[in-house]
Amino acid sequence: MDFLGPREVLIVVIALVLIAMVLDGIRRLKRNRYENLQMSSRKLQRTAGDSAEEPDELQNAQFPSGGSRVVGIRDEADIQQVEESLRRNLASTDFNFSRQPQQEQFDLDNSIFEREREQLNELNAREAEEQQAKLASSESSDKAPQQDVLVMHLMANKGERIQGQALLDAVLSCGFLFGGNKFFDRHINNDGTGEVLFSLANLLNPGTFDLKTMAEMETPGVTLFMVLDQLSDPVAAFDIMIEAVDKLVAELHLNVMDESRSSMTKQTIDHYRQRATSASIQRGQSGE
């Protein structure tokens, strides 16, 4: 590497001096501009200070938007003129500041509350009528004598059905006759005369039979029932009922159940017979 000569060194020095002068000129220019800005801000502050001493009409306004302002009245003539103008305006509009605004009166006691009272009274009256009706029905049911009814259910095995034609043949062979109530009735006489001892109903609702379609029907079982209070000899009627049950069970292979649909036992049969005996005794004591 060759060393710089005197000429080259001089050129470099001159170049550095020129660069320094340019940079110094730029620095002075920026400083003058900054001082001008500071002067402008000082003037603004002084102006703001002077204006702060004067009352701000917007700050003294009564409304949030500052829309109201106080108009100064400087002499007596202006005051009188304003007062006269106000008097004329008040006279033309017929204002009466001493009179309180009238409020609309709502007759609450005689309208809404009265309707509510009427509805409440009607509701109470309906409830009272319903309670009286229930009380009357309960009293009538209490006064009405309760009938003692013996019930036996003859049901097919689980999953099986009694065929209508087979049931019809078995029922007729036991002395039953089709009655007007669409049940099969067993009379005291085999020819269908005399009192009805007991009846046979369908286990399916409504419990009746239709002779026209009975051959095609199927049912899970039948129900035999006897009203002990209506029989002249409940014990004899019960014995006939047991014979009919035995025959139907043998022909149709049915299961005998009591009124709660539990399997009929010897104890239940004895209890039924005791009920028939008690009904017979009560009937004899009544003299019927």
Buried (B, 14 or more C-beta within 10 A) or exposed (E): EEEEEEEEEEEEEEEEEEEEEEEEEEEEEEEEEEEEEEEEEEEEEEEEEEEEEEEEEEEEBEEEEEEEEEEEEEEEEEEEEEEEEEEEEEEEEEEEEEEEEEEEEEEEEEEEEEEEEEEEEEEEEEEEEEEEEEEEEEEEEEEEEEEBBBBBBBBBEEEEEBBBEEBBBBBEEBBBBBBEEBBBBBBBEEEBEEEBBBBBBBBEEEBEBEEEEBEEBEBBBBBBBBBBBBBEBBBBBBEBBBEBBEBBBEBBEBBBBBBEEEEBEEEBBEEBBEBBBBBBEBBEEEEE
